[in-house]
Amino acid sequence: MTLPISKLKIEIDRRQSLPIYLQICDRFRTAIASGHLRPGDRVPALRGLATQLNTARGTVELAYTILVDQGYLQMRGAAGTFVSPSLPASVMQASPGQVLRERQGPLRNEATGTPTTPDASRGAQPATRQLAIAVAMSGEPRPLQPGLPALDAFPSKVWNRLVAQRARSGERAMLAYPDPAGYRPLREHIATYLGLSRGVTCLPEQVFITGGYRATLELVLRSLARPDDRMWFEDPGYLLARGFLAETGVQLVPVPVDGEGIVVERGTQLDPQARFALVTPSHQSPLGHTLSLARRLALLDWAEKASGWIIEDDYDSEFRYAGRPLPALKSLDRRDRVIYCGTFSKVMFPGLRLAYAVVPERAVERVGRVAHSMNAGSPSIWQAAVADFIRQGHFARHLRRMRALYAERRMLIVRALEQAFGERLMVDLPPGGIQFAVRFAEGPGGPADDVAVASRAREAGLGVLPLSIWYANDRTRHTPRGLVMGFANIADAGEAGRLARTLRACLDG
């Protein structure tokens, strides 16, 4: 029997420092744990609960997204949202106190201050990181959203024409199952492009097309990883990759980052026998540093000695505003230990859901076998249209235009931030990319709570993310506090000023 919605009492306390969306999550978890909500029960609609709580619909939507991703709720389209019917008994028997402890995070050893749980490397609250992932992957673009290219400047007419031509062609290959390794002409174009622009010498057979960066990581790990393999992971490191890798069983080894990129020497001290290292050498995510030549050589030397694999995430290196784009780490790889990963999400648009991996020749057969077993080929019509986009010169022209446009737009927001914040915000502008991190200056009461600032910014409709949650342990006193933001979609100085003033208001509370 379904519990009537009217009997569910959700209350929030606006005096608490805990953001409203997390309070909503807590109330639902407590109701489920105490038996007030049972598997299969329908929960209030987004609009109805937002009205009841007198809060923004987006706040409730973010809370529901977190609960769905964690398995507590299920969305069934027009039928509504329900408590998951497959919740384990352990969740149903949890006490409210246990739910509270889960939100507060791992208990700490009073003598050392370190977490007492085995998951000590993951300091951030899972709900906070899950929310950040939901925002970063949101289908509705938000101002200042990291990683989002200029959607207003994409040559949509050209793209639509190419897609329409492919759709009208009647090619049977466009209607059949796609090749799991990728559309052959696109693989050829990618191999040529990488050789010219990134210094990566490869054969089309080494290029595998995937449905996005997550799909690339899944393909690589299913092909090459063993149970309980350990992976060096930049600290701070790419949020979306951290969330996915935590689900795969790979044990992450956080390795600190400084102005020269990942500290390879520290990695060898922490775990010299790790089998993988995931790095963003051209534009470190999120700090923007470039991996120095000495560190690149040291990393390659480690991979050779440990018989390990380096996964190079080259997500937005095409956009560099001082000099030519730097050669990829893969261009220095003489021992065939680097797996190069690229994406069309930043250079074209994320809704395309196309990425690629260049795998070492020794791994082509294994990766190809797994790709066919996954049967995860991307739609041929999109791949063919991208191949046409590259072949006809539109891709190169688009990149040239975007480099000039992004150089202008990033300076618009930098000047606006400096005017709005003054000395309260420190901007260390990287030489490339379509996003950057800023840090809050420490005031008399300590550093600003960037999670709370980002939460207020989301309430205001902005897409910035808190910097601290990109770190493995975001709760220490010395973890930098700030924001990660994109700038590619800022139209003019007026909009930049408005956004900067809105952010300043979010800092002031």
PADO-186645 format. One record per residue (C-alpha): residue number from 1; x, y, z. Coordinates in Angstrom, 3 decimals, always signed. Layout:
<rokes>
  num         X         Y         Z
  NUM         X         Y         Z
...
</rokes>
This chain:
<rokes>
  num         X         Y         Z
    1    +0.000    +0.000    +0.000
    2    +1.411    +3.397    -0.975
    3    +1.784    +5.957    +1.800
    4    -0.326    +9.075    +1.063
    5    +1.926   +11.962    +0.233
    6    +0.168   +14.235    +2.731
    7    +1.431   +12.131    +5.659
    8    +5.079   +12.790    +4.837
    9    +6.342   +15.727    +6.901
   10    +9.485   +17.353    +5.568
   11   +10.789   +20.313    +7.537
   12   +13.926   +22.400    +7.128
   13   +15.754   +24.744    +9.483
   14   +17.056   +27.859    +7.741
   15   +19.182   +28.682   +10.788
   16   +21.383   +25.656   +10.161
   17   +24.627   +26.052    +8.244
   18   +23.833   +22.823    +6.383
   19   +22.514   +23.718    +2.885
   20   +18.805   +23.174    +2.333
   21   +19.283   +20.498    -0.333
   22   +21.335   +18.392    +2.124
   23   +18.700   +18.886    +4.825
   24   +16.095   +17.542    +2.409
   25   +18.309   +14.533    +1.678
   26   +18.718   +13.884    +5.407
   27   +14.965   +14.080    +6.050
   28   +14.250   +11.501    +3.367
   29   +16.988    +9.136    +4.551
   30   +15.731    +9.396    +8.120
   31   +12.132    +8.779    +7.036
   32   +13.224    +5.684    +5.112
   33   +15.420    +4.381    +7.929
   34   +12.661    +4.837   +10.526
   35    +9.993    +3.175    +8.364
   36    +7.888    +6.277    +7.736
   37    +8.687    +5.783    +4.061
   38    +8.698    +2.253    +2.667
   39    +9.945    +0.791    -0.621
   40    +7.485    +1.662    -3.362
   41    +5.987    +4.674    -1.576
   42    +5.439    +7.735    -3.713
   43    +7.124   +10.942    -2.580
   44    +6.026   +14.542    -3.213
   45    +6.495   +16.055    -6.646
   46    +9.319   +18.564    -7.075
   47    +7.031   +21.546    -7.452
   48    +4.775   +20.515    -4.577
   49    +7.628   +20.017    -2.109
   50    +9.289   +23.258    -3.207
   51    +6.023   +25.103    -2.512
   52    +5.623   +23.357    +0.841
   53    +9.140   +24.297    +1.925
   54    +9.036   +27.754    +0.330
   55   +12.272   +27.093    -1.511
   56   +13.422   +27.013    -5.118
   57   +12.334   +24.081    -7.281
   58   +15.963   +23.617    -8.310
   59   +16.955   +23.024    -4.674
   60   +14.492   +20.141    -4.360
   61   +15.549   +18.821    -7.768
   62   +19.198   +18.682    -6.671
   63   +18.253   +16.822    -3.491
   64   +16.176   +14.321    -5.477
   65   +19.049   +13.864    -7.954
   66   +21.390   +12.949    -5.115
   67   +18.875   +10.516    -3.598
   68   +18.255    +8.893    -6.985
   69   +21.971    +8.519    -7.657
   70   +22.483    +6.993    -4.206
   71   +19.669    +4.493    -4.840
   72   +17.114    +5.794    -2.318
   73   +14.606    +7.086    -4.882
   74   +13.494    +6.198    -8.404
   75   +12.037    +8.631   -10.947
   76    +9.354    +7.111   -13.172
   77    +8.554    +9.967   -15.514
   78    +4.958   +11.156   -15.420
   79    +4.098    +8.538   -12.776
   80    +6.164   +10.418   -10.195
   81    +9.081    +9.701    -7.875
   82    +9.111    +6.685    -5.559
   83   +11.188    +5.136    -2.824
   84   +13.308    +2.478    -4.494
   85   +11.674    -0.956    -4.147
   86   +15.113    -2.621    -4.079
   87   +16.544    -0.935    -0.986
   88   +18.668    -3.371    +1.075
   89   +17.418    -4.382    +4.511
   90   +20.410    -2.701    +6.156
   91   +19.166    +0.696    +4.970
   92   +15.660    +0.043    +6.264
   93   +17.002    -0.979    +9.673
   94   +19.396    +1.941   +10.101
   95   +18.732    +4.177   +13.046
   96   +18.306    +7.956   +12.632
   97   +21.557    +8.369   +14.545
   98   +23.353    +6.201   +12.030
   99   +21.965    +8.284    +9.168
  100   +23.225   +11.418   +10.894
  101   +26.679    +9.905   +11.327
  102   +26.764    +9.000    +7.630
  103   +26.097   +12.614    +6.737
  104   +28.682   +13.915    +9.165
  105   +31.307   +11.596    +7.661
  106   +33.825    +9.204    +9.209
  107   +34.626    +9.395   +12.885
  108   +38.072   +10.678   +13.713
  109   +40.789    +9.416   +15.975
  110   +41.055   +12.087   +18.665
  111   +44.790   +11.582   +18.986
  112   +45.677   +11.843   +15.303
  113   +42.688   +13.656   +13.810
  114   +42.533   +11.084   +11.003
  115   +39.419    +9.210    +9.902
  116   +38.962    +5.809   +11.515
  117   +37.261    +4.270    +8.485
  118   +39.146    +2.467    +5.687
  119   +37.962    +5.174    +3.251
  120   +40.219    +7.841    +4.705
  121   +41.337    +9.045    +1.278
  122   +37.869   +10.330    +0.498
  123   +37.319   +13.255    +2.812
  124   +34.411   +14.951    +1.070
  125   +30.827   +14.193    +2.010
  126   +29.523   +11.844    -0.695
  127   +26.361   +13.921    -1.056
  128   +28.342   +17.098    -1.681
  129   +30.456   +15.485    -4.375
  130   +27.409   +13.793    -5.856
  131   +25.696   +17.162    -6.092
  132   +28.724   +18.656    -7.825
  133   +28.676   +15.849   -10.377
  134   +24.948   +16.384   -10.923
  135   +25.523   +20.105   -11.540
  136   +28.518   +19.512   -13.815
  137   +26.547   +17.033   -15.922
  138   +23.268   +18.970   -15.801
  139   +21.331   +19.104   -19.030
  140   +20.411   +22.743   -18.399
  141   +23.473   +24.983   -18.911
  142   +24.199   +27.430   -16.106
  143   +26.292   +30.600   -16.163
  144   +29.916   +29.999   -15.072
  145   +29.481   +26.213   -15.341
  146   +32.947   +24.582   -15.574
  147   +33.843   +22.605   -18.678
  148   +31.060   +24.039   -20.833
  149   +32.148   +25.369   -24.255
  150   +30.565   +28.412   -25.911
  151   +27.239   +26.999   -27.015
  152   +26.245   +30.322   -28.598
  153   +29.316   +30.300   -30.872
  154   +29.090   +26.764   -32.234
  155   +28.422   +26.716   -36.023
  156   +25.028   +25.053   -35.686
  157   +23.936   +25.708   -39.271
  158   +26.977   +23.940   -40.669
  159   +26.553   +21.057   -38.234
  160   +22.841   +20.672   -38.936
  161   +23.538   +20.598   -42.664
  162   +26.150   +17.848   -42.277
  163   +23.867   +15.744   -40.075
  164   +20.967   +16.225   -42.498
  165   +23.125   +15.155   -45.431
  166   +24.077   +11.973   -43.613
  167   +20.475   +11.313   -42.631
  168   +19.269   +11.754   -46.238
  169   +22.075    +9.676   -47.724
  170   +20.279    +6.418   -47.070
  171   +23.566    +4.695   -46.223
  172   +22.813    +1.345   -44.670
  173   +25.875    +1.717   -42.451
  174   +24.159    +4.654   -40.721
  175   +21.209    +2.415   -39.821
  176   +23.055    -0.741   -38.792
  177   +24.817    -1.515   -35.529
  178   +27.882    +0.738   -35.212
  179   +31.400    -0.659   -35.138
  180   +32.264    -0.955   -31.403
  181   +35.745    +0.392   -32.143
  182   +34.383    +3.417   -33.976
  183   +33.595    +4.728   -37.458
  184   +36.730    +4.067   -39.502
  185   +36.970    +7.460   -41.312
  186   +36.638    +9.288   -37.980
  187   +39.395    +7.169   -36.445
  188   +41.598    +8.062   -39.410
  189   +40.872   +11.781   -39.057
  190   +41.595   +11.689   -35.322
  191   +44.920    +9.934   -35.890
  192   +45.939   +12.574   -38.441
  193   +44.762   +15.454   -36.251
  194   +46.647   +14.205   -33.186
  195   +49.834   +13.769   -35.191
  196   +49.669   +17.354   -36.457
  197   +48.387   +19.196   -33.370
  198   +49.457   +17.128   -30.361
  199   +52.578   +15.322   -31.566
  200   +50.921   +11.937   -31.028
  201   +51.974    +9.371   -33.636
  202   +49.415    +6.585   -33.889
  203   +47.582    +4.334   -36.317
  204   +43.796    +4.487   -36.803
  205   +43.657    +0.960   -35.331
  206   +44.866    +2.394   -32.013
  207   +41.986    +4.894   -31.862
  208   +38.777    +3.757   -30.142
  209   +35.649    +5.932   -30.203
  210   +33.571    +5.971   -27.010
  211   +30.409    +7.565   -25.678
  212   +32.223   +10.019   -23.403
  213   +35.089   +10.185   -20.925
  214   +33.412    +7.860   -18.439
  215   +32.932    +5.288   -21.192
  216   +36.602    +5.692   -22.107
  217   +37.699    +4.950   -18.541
  218   +35.363    +1.962   -18.400
  219   +36.784    +0.558   -21.627
  220   +40.379    +1.034   -20.455
  221   +39.863    -0.458   -17.013
  222   +37.816    -3.417   -18.209
  223   +40.596    -4.147   -20.690
  224   +43.699    -3.623   -18.565
  225   +42.859    -3.461   -14.859
  226   +42.857    -6.303   -12.344
  227   +40.814    -6.527    -9.134
  228   +42.088    -4.169    -6.427
  229   +44.593    -2.440    -8.712
  230   +45.867    +0.865    -7.300
  231   +45.898    +4.143    -9.226
  232   +47.714    +7.396    -8.620
  233   +45.146   +10.164    -8.743
  234   +45.926   +13.876    -8.731
  235   +45.025   +15.646    -5.485
  236   +43.097   +17.794    -6.225
  237   +41.805   +15.844    -9.183
  238   +39.004   +15.683   -11.731
  239   +35.745   +15.323    -9.835
  240   +33.813   +13.244   -12.355
  241   +36.644   +10.761   -12.757
  242   +36.989   +10.372    -8.987
  243   +33.295    +9.591    -8.630
  244   +33.331    +6.933   -11.340
  245   +36.616    +5.303   -10.332
  246   +35.407    +4.939    -6.761
  247   +32.659    +2.664    -8.116
  248   +34.974    +0.413   -10.132
  249   +36.932    -1.159    -7.295
  250   +40.171    +0.577    -8.261
  251   +41.934    +1.849    -5.147
  252   +42.811    +5.527    -5.553
  253   +46.109    +6.815    -4.180
  254   +45.854   +10.626    -3.856
  255   +49.131   +12.228    -4.976
  256   +49.585   +15.955    -4.325
  257   +49.864   +18.552    -7.079
  258   +52.022   +21.682    -7.064
  259   +52.908   +24.339    -9.637
  260   +54.657   +21.742   -11.828
  261   +51.776   +19.253   -11.767
  262   +51.589   +15.889   -10.048
  263   +54.486   +15.308    -7.605
  264   +55.872   +12.069    -9.047
  265   +58.435   +11.663    -6.271
  266   +55.656   +11.706    -3.691
  267   +53.715    +9.140    -5.717
  268   +56.657    +6.743    -5.680
  269   +56.870    +7.176    -1.911
  270   +53.164    +6.541    -1.388
  271   +52.819    +3.559    -3.738
  272   +55.642    +2.755    -6.176
  273   +53.864    -0.407    -7.364
  274   +50.580    +1.210    -8.395
  275   +49.516    -0.014   -11.847
  276   +47.871    +3.182   -13.108
  277   +48.336    +6.935   -12.934
  278   +45.576    +9.246   -14.160
  279   +46.878   +12.724   -14.972
  280   +45.827   +15.939   -16.728
  281   +49.262   +17.167   -17.827
  282   +48.353   +19.964   -20.266
  283   +45.828   +21.723   -18.008
  284   +45.646   +20.204   -14.544
  285   +42.067   +19.783   -13.380
  286   +41.120   +21.943   -11.527
  287   +44.183   +24.124   -10.784
  288   +45.295   +24.651   -14.384
  289   +49.011   +23.910   -13.912
  290   +51.073   +22.401   -16.732
  291   +53.082   +19.272   -15.974
  292   +56.741   +20.232   -16.309
  293   +59.091   +18.395   -18.649
  294   +61.079   +16.993   -15.723
  295   +57.902   +15.597   -14.149
  296   +56.751   +14.166   -17.482
  297   +60.001   +12.277   -17.893
  298   +59.891   +11.110   -14.266
  299   +56.328    +9.851   -14.727
  300   +57.245    +7.942   -17.857
  301   +60.257    +6.468   -16.061
  302   +58.021    +5.300   -13.196
  303   +55.586    +3.664   -15.643
  304   +58.410    +1.783   -17.334
  305   +59.900    +0.504   -14.062
  306   +56.541    -0.442   -12.540
  307   +55.112    -1.851   -15.802
  308   +52.269    +0.570   -15.173
  309   +49.882    +2.496   -17.383
  310   +49.522    +6.267   -17.574
  311   +46.059    +7.546   -18.521
  312   +46.507   +11.013   -20.037
  313   +43.297   +13.060   -19.925
  314   +43.825   +15.802   -22.527
  315   +40.397   +17.336   -22.149
  316   +40.793   +20.973   -23.306
  317   +44.414   +21.447   -24.385
  318   +43.335   +22.904   -27.743
  319   +42.630   +26.190   -26.000
  320   +45.884   +27.875   -25.067
  321   +46.223   +31.651   -25.082
  322   +50.009   +32.061   -25.052
  323   +51.840   +30.283   -27.853
  324   +50.882   +27.028   -29.526
  325   +49.188   +24.147   -27.687
  326   +51.780   +22.046   -25.865
  327   +52.669   +18.572   -27.162
  328   +50.904   +15.776   -25.343
  329   +52.618   +13.587   -22.768
  330   +51.945   +10.733   -25.196
  331   +54.315   +12.400   -27.697
  332   +57.214   +11.618   -25.306
  333   +56.167    +8.018   -24.761
  334   +58.884    +5.773   -26.158
  335   +57.912    +2.703   -24.109
  336   +54.247    +2.574   -25.121
  337   +52.908    +3.064   -21.580
  338   +50.538    +6.048   -22.135
  339   +46.838    +5.769   -22.945
  340   +45.780    +9.083   -24.478
  341   +42.188   +10.240   -23.881
  342   +40.460   +13.042   -25.766
  343   +36.905   +14.316   -26.088
  344   +34.675   +16.332   -28.413
  345   +32.670   +17.684   -25.457
  346   +34.914   +20.741   -25.043
  347   +35.899   +21.415   -28.661
  348   +32.372   +20.938   -30.070
  349   +29.533   +20.395   -27.572
  350   +28.936   +17.935   -24.687
  351   +25.561   +16.716   -25.956
  352   +27.418   +14.969   -28.778
  353   +28.679   +12.353   -26.262
  354   +31.750   +11.398   -28.281
  355   +35.245   +10.816   -26.932
  356   +38.197    +8.655   -27.900
  357   +41.204    +6.794   -26.579
  358   +44.537    +6.085   -28.242
  359   +45.820    +2.847   -26.753
  360   +49.352    +1.411   -26.960
  361   +49.872    -1.040   -29.822
  362   +50.460    -3.896   -27.375
  363   +46.951    -3.348   -25.949
  364   +44.988    -2.923   -29.203
  365   +43.871    -6.541   -29.389
  366   +42.731    -6.653   -25.741
  367   +40.891    -3.332   -25.917
  368   +39.282    -4.290   -29.207
  369   +38.060    -7.563   -27.736
  370   +36.502    -5.780   -24.753
  371   +34.958    -3.077   -26.959
  372   +33.196    -5.752   -28.982
  373   +32.023    -7.568   -25.860
  374   +30.618    -4.314   -24.458
  375   +28.876    -3.653   -27.808
  376   +29.023    +0.014   -26.853
  377   +29.509    +1.674   -30.243
  378   +28.377    +5.298   -30.549
  379   +25.715    +6.196   -33.172
  380   +27.285    +6.063   -36.634
  381   +25.449    +9.128   -37.913
  382   +27.076   +11.391   -35.288
  383   +30.498    +9.903   -35.905
  384   +30.135   +10.317   -39.657
  385   +28.994   +13.936   -39.258
  386   +32.022   +14.690   -37.043
  387   +34.289   +13.077   -39.643
  388   +32.746   +15.361   -42.297
  389   +33.118   +18.356   -39.960
  390   +36.846   +17.640   -39.672
  391   +37.405   +16.676   -43.328
  392   +35.770   +19.832   -44.700
  393   +37.872   +22.127   -42.504
  394   +35.088   +23.313   -40.190
  395   +36.751   +21.811   -37.120
  396   +40.049   +23.673   -37.590
  397   +38.248   +26.970   -38.303
  398   +36.037   +26.512   -35.242
  399   +39.057   +25.950   -32.990
  400   +40.772   +29.077   -34.286
  401   +37.689   +31.189   -33.648
  402   +37.182   +29.757   -30.179
  403   +40.763   +30.419   -29.096
  404   +40.324   +34.105   -29.898
  405   +36.842   +34.270   -28.377
  406   +37.792   +32.491   -25.149
  407   +40.852   +34.695   -24.695
  408   +38.503   +37.700   -24.684
  409   +35.815   +36.157   -22.502
  410   +38.148   +34.936   -19.784
  411   +39.584   +38.439   -19.381
  412   +36.049   +39.849   -19.131
  413   +35.261   +37.694   -16.113
  414   +38.694   +38.186   -14.540
  415   +38.309   +41.977   -14.632
  416   +34.753   +41.715   -13.325
  417   +35.827   +39.459   -10.447
  418   +38.665   +41.788    -9.500
  419   +36.267   +44.740    -9.456
  420   +33.581   +42.918    -7.449
  421   +35.804   +41.131    -4.913
  422   +38.919   +43.232    -4.631
  423   +41.428   +41.509    -2.368
  424   +38.915   +38.952    -1.107
  425   +39.501   +36.724    -4.134
  426   +42.761   +35.495    -5.651
  427   +42.776   +34.600    -9.340
  428   +45.742   +32.570   -10.591
  429   +44.938   +32.536   -14.291
  430   +46.278   +29.464   -16.151
  431   +47.648   +29.788   -19.706
  432   +44.874   +27.696   -21.229
  433   +41.577   +25.867   -20.807
  434   +37.939   +26.971   -20.567
  435   +37.747   +27.062   -16.774
  436   +39.880   +28.134   -13.836
  437   +39.976   +28.027   -10.055
  438   +39.915   +31.044    -7.734
  439   +40.722   +31.066    -4.017
  440   +39.127   +33.050    -1.218
  441   +41.428   +35.210    +0.862
  442   +41.438   +34.173    +4.504
  443   +39.543   +36.584    +6.715
  444   +39.608   +37.168   +10.496
  445   +37.253   +34.226   +11.050
  446   +39.236   +31.832    +8.873
  447   +38.630   +30.784    +5.275
  448   +35.209   +31.145    +3.700
  449   +33.044   +28.025    +3.450
  450   +33.223   +27.461    -0.293
  451   +30.619   +24.674    -0.156
  452   +28.108   +27.101    +1.378
  453   +29.055   +29.829    -1.128
  454   +28.604   +27.434    -4.050
  455   +25.267   +26.315    -2.615
  456   +24.032   +29.910    -2.475
  457   +25.350   +30.421    -6.008
  458   +23.309   +27.434    -7.200
  459   +20.263   +28.958    -5.544
  460   +21.015   +32.053    -7.634
  461   +21.190   +29.965   -10.804
  462   +24.979   +29.818   -11.227
  463   +27.015   +26.686   -12.006
  464   +30.218   +27.249   -10.011
  465   +31.651   +24.380    -7.954
  466   +33.465   +24.538    -4.594
  467   +37.203   +24.027    -4.933
  468   +37.679   +22.125    -1.675
  469   +35.688   +19.054    -2.744
  470   +38.176   +18.374    -5.547
  471   +40.647   +17.372    -2.820
  472   +40.773   +13.849    -1.373
  473   +40.342   +15.255    +2.124
  474   +38.389   +18.495    +1.964
  475   +37.939   +18.925    +5.716
  476   +41.400   +19.905    +6.829
  477   +42.100   +23.427    +7.972
  478   +44.675   +23.905    +5.216
  479   +42.563   +22.720    +2.266
  480   +42.219   +25.669    -0.147
  481   +38.769   +27.230    -0.288
  482   +37.523   +28.766    -3.482
  483   +35.493   +28.154    -6.611
  484   +35.955   +26.424    -9.958
  485   +34.202   +28.262   -12.776
  486   +33.898   +28.329   -16.535
  487   +33.890   +31.450   -18.683
  488   +33.242   +30.317   -22.253
  489   +29.589   +31.426   -22.321
  490   +30.000   +34.993   -21.035
  491   +28.560   +37.211   -23.768
  492   +29.885   +40.654   -22.827
  493   +31.303   +42.854   -20.074
  494   +27.846   +43.663   -18.755
  495   +27.008   +40.015   -18.171
  496   +30.424   +39.393   -16.618
  497   +29.826   +42.241   -14.170
  498   +26.383   +40.960   -13.200
  499   +27.675   +37.444   -12.603
  500   +30.622   +38.692   -10.521
  501   +28.348   +40.828    -8.352
  502   +25.998   +37.887    -7.833
  503   +28.940   +35.746    -6.710
  504   +30.092   +38.460    -4.332
  505   +26.622   +38.528    -2.778
  506   +26.829   +34.740    -2.339
  507   +30.135   +35.149    -0.487
  508   +28.632   +37.762    +1.792
  509   +25.742   +35.415    +2.538
</rokes>
